[in-house]
Structure formats: C-alpha cells, structure tokens
Amino acid sequence: MKEFFQSPKIKIFLSVLLVLIMLSVFTRNVENNIVSATLNTVTYGLSKVTAAVAEDKSGEKSYDELKEENELLSQANRELRARLIDYYSVKEENTRLWKFYELKKEHEDFSLIPATVLRRDSNDEFGSFTIDKGTSSNIGVGDPVISDNGLIGWISEADLYTAKVVTVLSPQTSIGAVDKATGDTGIITGSSKYAEDNRTMLSKLDADNKIEKGDIISSSGSAGIYPKGLVLGEVIDIGYDTYDTSHYAVIEPYDDISKIIDVAVISGYEGQGEILVPD
C-alpha cells in the first residue's frame, strides 16, 4: 500500500484530483456540473484501485493484477482528460457570450452564436476572415457578424463547421445606415481607398445632409437584412466624389478589424426579412 502511493504516477494523479476539487469550490454552478461529474468518475476509479491494494495485505501482486490496476488508472485518466476538455470548452463559450451580454439585454430577440477567428485571408485587402462555426451551428449566408463594439461584417460562405466573413471594409458590403444625431441616411460600403486604414464609407448621402465629424453611424434596418441600431462606427471626414457627383462620409469602426478574435453571428432576430417603411 505504501509503495503504491509513493509511485510517481499516482502522485501526479492525486495532484490533478486536488486541482479539480479546488475548481469545484471556486467555479460557477454551470461549470460545477462538469467538474463534479469528472470527480465522480475519477474517484470511482481510484477507489477501485485502492480497494484492490487494501485486499492484498502482503503487498505482492501478480502481473495480471498490476496490469488490471494500470488499465483502470489509464481509463480514469482518459475520462479525466475528456471531461476537462468539455469543462474548458464550456468555460470559453461562457466567456465569449459574456462579451455580448449588454447587447443581448438590449436586444432579447437576437439569436447570438459566439465564434472565434480561425484564419485571415492574407490576399484580401478588405480583411475577410474565417470563423470556427458553420451551418451545424445554424449559421447561414447573409447573417450579420458583430464584435462587442458593433457590426463588422456578414457571412458570405458557410460549410458545416466554418464560415467566411466579409467585413464592412469591403466594396461587397452594402448596409443601410443612419446618422444617430441628424437622421441622415446612406449606404455603408467599403473602398480600397480607405480599407488599409481600417475605414469604410457612408455613401449615397443627400446634398443637404447635416452630418458632422464625430457623429455615430448605426444600421437602419431598412432592408430586413441587418437589425436596426447596430453601431457601425464614427464619422471622421466628409467628402464629395466629383466622378459620380455624390456626397459621402468616411467612417471608422470602433474595432481594428485586422485584430478581432472573438465575434458573434446573429442567426435570427425579430423582424428579419421585413422591409421597413420610412415614417
């Protein structure tokens, strides 16, 4: 018995068990379910091993007995690792969702799916990227993609487990937008002229618009593709395009899109697909 508890393998095993016990005390209820289940599995396996040791008073074991105990410990370790992976997956998912807590409170009708950037398209000057969620998570083409600071793009392609995001810096993007201060409306669309500086454009403005630098621009929700009221960025300049004789504003998103890691996809919301009629 003494030799058993002095072995390096069992010392490591007991150390991991102690860490799990501490986690079960200091983590939240939603995480405790996973930790408790892990403890139950591991302690059950450990009790079998220690019981087997206690039965053999002489301290000598046959090869078959030692092999059986080793297999039992190996199985318990495999289950421990699997449950720890589940634990950290749930913990990470909760952390991602917490970032969007305020938005969810304001828009209870949003179906939010947290995701992480897997890779970026180095050949795309407009910052497109791929996330780790796809159609298996109820994500579809056209779904809006947000950060905790506002709307940053939309899903252009989706397979079972990943999806590609086109950002607000891209000319492929077309989002109905409104100046929260003046009520002036336009279309958010990217331009190669501004994308490198992490900026986009609010185009199609009326000639008599009252937009000023510092105004906040948000989605208008007019086409039923993007929810109303998602922040897109701040006006940093106002210009006039002599080529197509149109007024526009330069918009800077509140995120550096090239550095975003955590996002959320809005897979559904109240009024989705409905075209708003102006008052």
Buried (B, 14 or more C-beta within 10 A) or exposed (E): EEEBEEEEEBEEBEEBBEEBEEBBEEBEEEBBBBBBBBBEBBBEBBEBBBEBBEEEEEEEBEEEBEEBBEEBBEEBBEBBEEBBEBBEEBBEEEEBBEBBEEBBEEBEEBBBBBBEBEEBBEEBEBBBBBBBBBBEBEBEEEBBBBBBBBBBBBBBEBEEBBBBBBBBBBBBBBBBBBBEBEEBBBBBBBBEEBBEEBBBBBBBBEEEBEBEEEBBBBBBBBBBBBBBBBBBBBBBEBEEEEEEEBBBBBBBBBBEBEEBEBBBBBBBBEEBEEEEEEE
